[in-house]
């Protein structure tokens, strides 16, 4: 998924972890848990960008969660 400069994706080869989404743009990257939506880690983003990305994740959480289930089945 893309939103503005951000690319949202799921790594299908990750070890078992709770549902989460990765985000990249420019020199930044972040990881957000989906249940509930919360920041797991971020590098290269200022607090304003993290807040903007979080709003995008919240707005698209259902779709992101569905894609997680498609890949991992839970």
N, C-alpha and C positions, 0 to 999 in steps of 0.2 A: 504494500500500500504506500502511496505517496501523499503527502500533504505539505504544500509549500516546498521548502527546501529539504524536508525530512523524508527519509525512507524508513518504513516500518517493516520488520521482518522477523521470522521465527527460524531458528536453526533447528533442523530436523535431527541432527546428530548429537544433540546435547545430552548429558546425563540427566537422569530423572530430577526434575525440580518442579516447583509449583508453576502454574501458567504464568508466562511473562512474554514481553515483546522487546525486541531490540530496536534502537533508533540510531540512524546515522545521518550526518550532513556535514559538509566541509570537513573541519578538523575535530568535530565533536561526535561523541557516541554516548548512548545511555541505555539503561535496561529498566523497565518498569514491570512490577508484578501486576497481574490483572485482577486478583481476588484478595483483598480490595486493591484498587489502583493505588500504587505507591512507588516511589522511586527506589530502585535497588542500588543503582550506581550511575554516575555520570562523570564524564571528563570532556573538557573543552566547551562546555555550555555555561553561561552565566545563569544566575537564579531566574531571571526573567524568561530566558529561553526554556529552562526546565519547566517553569510554570506553564508556558505556552504548549510545550509538548505534552505535559500532563493533561491539559484541557482537551487536546486532540485525542489522546488515549481514552479519556473518559467518554468523549462523544462517540467513539467508535468501539467501545469495549465489547459490545455484543458481537460484532463482526469479528473482532480479533479473537475473542474467546471461541467462537465457532471455528475459526481457522485452526486454533490450537487443538481443538477436539478432532478435527479432520486429520491432523498429523499424528497426534498421540493417543486419541481415543478416550481421553478423560478430561 
